[in-house]
């Protein structure tokens, strides 16, 4: 009986996923999505916000930079409560290829190498000084979703110049990878343990 209990417990442990403290990576892949917020579109509407996770929805107002509509009402250059400038989009940090001391990487190559990148607020990471440079569309990026501990690949494909009356933007980004099916060996072991347990009860 002791041998059987050890076997069933071992099988159960194999079925459970192994815990890990490593960050989650969303690498670029075939299911990537393109998000577009058209110029002068109503940024308060969900369809004009990219809901990446339950806590992060990226959009842009009638001017200035992007912000997280789940945590902010507009782009924030300064958070007076904690004395930190350039906080938007709240809850995120960014690293752009070739900017802010980062190495050059192409779209799809950054997220898996996040440990070698320097992350900061969006404006600092893109090299901007309240001018939101055009090089947004020239440099791939990695976005860090702080509360979820997720790193994902992203690249801007258009950026409207607010001073010229164009406040639209678009980008392509990675999504959560599709979970791989359980290995057949683990499934077979679990089934064998269940059959053995039923026989023992008889």
VENCOR-V942545 format. One line per field, one symbol per residue. ss: DSSP state (a for helix, b for strand, c for the rest). psi: psi as a letter, one per 40 degrees, with the letter a starting at -180 (. if undefined). burial: + if it has 16 or more other C-alpha atoms within 10 Angstrom, else -. A space follows every 10 residues. Layout:
ss=???
psi=???
burial=???
This chain:
ss=caaaaaaaaa aaaaaccccc cccbbbcccc ccbbbbbccc cccccaaacb bbbccbbbbb cccccbbbcc cccccccbbc cccbbccccc cbbbbbcccc cccccccccc aaaaaacccb caaaaccccc cccaaaaccc bbbbbccccb bbbbbbbbbc caaaccccbb bbbccccccc cccaaaaaaa aaaaaaaaaa ac
psi=dddddddddd dddddiihii eiihhgiiae eiihhhhihe iheeideehh gdidehhhah aeiaaiihed eieihhdhgd defhifeihi eiiihiheif eiihiiheed defdeeihia iddddeeige egieedeehi ihhhhddefh hiiihheihh hddeehfiii iiiiihihhi iiiddddddd dddddddddd d.
burial=------++-- +--------- ---+++++-- -+--+++++- -++----+++ +---++++++ ++++++++++ ---++++--- -----+++++ ++++++++++ ----+-++++ ++-+--++++ +++++++--- -+--+++-++ +++++----+ ++++++++++ ++----++++ ++++++---- --------++ --+------- --
